[in-house]
Amino acid sequence: MKVTIERAALLRALGHVHRVVERRTTIPILANVLIDASAGTLMLKATDLDLEITEKVPADIGQPSATTLPAHTLYDIVRKLPEGAQVSIEGSGEQGQLTLRSGRSRFNLQSLPESDFPDVTSGEFSHSFSLPPADLKKLILKTQFAISSEETRYYLNGIFLHVAEVEGHQLLRAVATDGHRLARVELPAPAGSAGMPGVILPRKAVNEILRLVEDAEGVVAIELSTNKMRFSFGETVLTTKLIDGTFPDYGRVIPANNDKRLTVERGVFREAVDRVSTISSERGRAVKLALSEGRLVLSVTNPDQGSAVEEIEADYDGPPIDIGFNSRYLLDIADQLDSDTALFRLADPGSPTLIQDRDGASALYVLMPMRV
């Protein structure tokens, strides 16, 4: 193998692929990145057997070949080279070693044969469509915070993507829940998505997609089957296995008859929750909302620390009601709302509350109350 490539191009590609590699693995080949040099292109590939990322970058290929090198070590070396440097990688005469040179720096790295590198991307995809990067980012960013971290309920450890028909319109929906809160975001279903199976995109893939979408130019091509999903961001391709489980019937927990409406200024409300929650216990995090005509009083009582009360103006003309919520969950939802206002639709202190920017907004949040 003999390859010459600009440090910036190699660093960018390694920055995308090396994150997939687990730092501790019992399978040596999984600690490596596959490097395949051919016809003016260097292809890098990394996997943890559930997730795979490949990226192609232009390079001067003196001698085509393929091998694997330690992913994190290679990334750290290239990261520490000076800007504007040229990097050359070539095989030495010794078996299982490659030499990386740049300027006066030289590194001899242990390699493993590319024939041992696993391929997780085989198989057919039944559906394909594309989304603008902004739409894909919206689906993920506005639901990601509600993904459950409870390993026993593994089917909640991701985002549920499916197509739903509402009043004759096909909508692509992203849903996440941890049993205490639920986030649902929808947008018009793109061409090609009709009839797609409902799939659960795992948390690690969600995190990588969010990073990759930041650099995406043009549309993101998406392919999926019942057990795999692929996202193509130009020359960077992410393929992931999907969570094998059944997502619960989330529609049953979205309240339809909450008749009490509270509207507050989002920023004012968020800051007030943040202030009073300073007193709340790390374990409970409960904040009480006392609603009465034209006002909202937020309060926290902690036997070990004291108490806090703050009153803000609110648009509310229903009967007085006291209801408690986890302050962290309230702040998470307030951070996702786009408008200057927040609309709460409530029923009673023991029932779930619906939160949106406004009526009919594409993003909808459900929050379970706490006893206070």
Secondary structure, 3 states (H helix, E strand, C coil): CEEEEEHHHHHHHHHHHHHHCCCCCCCHHHHEEEEEEECCEEEEEEECCCEEEEEEEECEEEECEEEEEEHHHHHHHHHHCCCCCEEEEEECCCCCEEEEEECCEEEEEECECHHHCCCCCCCCCCEEEEECHHHHHHHHHCCHHHCCCCHHHHHHCEEEEEEEEECCEEEEEEEEECCCEEEEEEEECCCCCCCCCCEEEEHHHHHHHHHHHCCCCCCEEEEECCCEEEEEECCEEEEEECCCCCCCCHHHHCCCCCCEEEEEEHHHHHHHHHHHCCCCCCCCCEEEEEEECCEEEEEEEECCCEEEEEEEECECCCCCEEEEEEHHHHHHHHHHCCCCEEEEEECCCCCCEEEECCCCCCEEEEECCECC
